[in-house]
């Protein structure tokens, strides 16, 4: 039982780190997208489109990372209930 508790605590720690990383990365991605939008509005279309696309593309990956962390927590909770 004690070993199972240590495994659960480690999974929870990893899920927290994954979530925090996803939040930070999503914030950076949002800022890149805003920068890209600003470049597009200032008639620097190629730089703006690249920055906006990079920001949007990376945010999709970070949302998936946060979802995976949440799924791990859900799985952990169901394992602890059993």
Buried (B, 14 or more C-beta within 10 A) or exposed (E): EEEEEEEBEEBBEEBEEBBEBBEEBBEBBBEBBEBBBEBBEEEBEEEBEEBBEBBBEBBEEBBEBBEBBBEBBEEBEEEEEE
